[in-house]
Every structure is written in structure tokens, then in C-alpha cells.
Amino acid sequence: MNSQKQKQIKPGVIFSDPVHFLAFGFGSGLAPFAPGTFGTLVAIPLFLLLSKLPAAGYFLVMLALLFFGIWLCGRSAEKLGVHDHGGIVWDEIVGLLITLFMIPAGWVWIVLGFVLFRFFDIVKPWPIRWLDKQVDGGLGIMLDDVLAGIFGWIILQLIIFYTQ
């Protein structure tokens, strides 16, 4: 989340506007604390549905959600007048879907992927933090979580490779 003060958003604003409703992860971004974590949790049922697809299908849906998210997050931020409001969690949803891409079946992998993604999303190691400060708009909102998702995916795949 940005260090800037976050504008308080009334739930009615989020639930009455489809752009905000989706960008706020179906309302999960309204959580009074850790909205990014609650938003990330929303990705799990979506992952469980997508995991039934072949890898290429999962990848294409994930890519579509990413590109849609660039527009969606940018539009929501613009309408709110706040860049990367902490309640905008569509980027976390996509980030976790990236981390969980092509994992073996089992809750242990989902939980480990969740922890890895949240770690990289919160800590923002280089170049994530640097890019987060350099890129504006919807792309900027999405980019740090995409990279956190990729970092999480790499570590998770290494763990899977060395333990299976």
C-alpha cells in the first residue's frame, strides 16, 4: 500500500459501481485492516476454478485478467482520485494467480503460494519497489503485484522441483 494517506471510501460507492466493485475484489478491499491480504484470499476460489483448465487455458485467462486489470485498476484509481488506493486489490488477485500457475494439487501448495506472494508483495524487493515508484496508472498498480507473483512463482516452482 502507498505511504500516502488513504481516502476513506464508503461501501455504497464500491458496491454501486461495477468498476470499483471489481477493483476492490468484490468488496474484499474494504476490509478495515490488511485489505491486500483479504483481496488475495479472493483469488483462491478463482484459482480452484481455473486450475481445472489445461495450463494454456489457465495462462490465457490469467493474461486476460491481467490486461483487464490494468484498465480496471487505473479507472478505479482515477474515479477515486487516489493512485493505488489500498482497497484496490484486483492486482493482488492476479498476482496470486500468477504464483499458483501450474502447481500440484493440494492445499499445502496453495497456502505456501499465498505466503510467498504476500511476502514479495509486502517486502517489495528490488526491482519491485523501484518499478512501483516509477510507473503510474493502472500499469503501475498492476506491475508490482505481477512481479511479486512471478517472484513467488519462481520460488514455489523451485520448492516443488526439489521436494517432489
Buried (B, 14 or more C-beta within 10 A) or exposed (E): BEEEEBEEBEEEBBBEBEBBBBBBBBBBBBBEEBBBBBBBBBBBEBBEEBBEEEEEEBBEBBEEBBEBBBBBBBBBBEEBEBBBBBBBBBBBBBBBBBBBBEBEEEEEBBEBBBEBBBBBBEEBEEEBEEBBEEBEBBBBBBBBBBBBBBBBBEBBBEBBEEEE
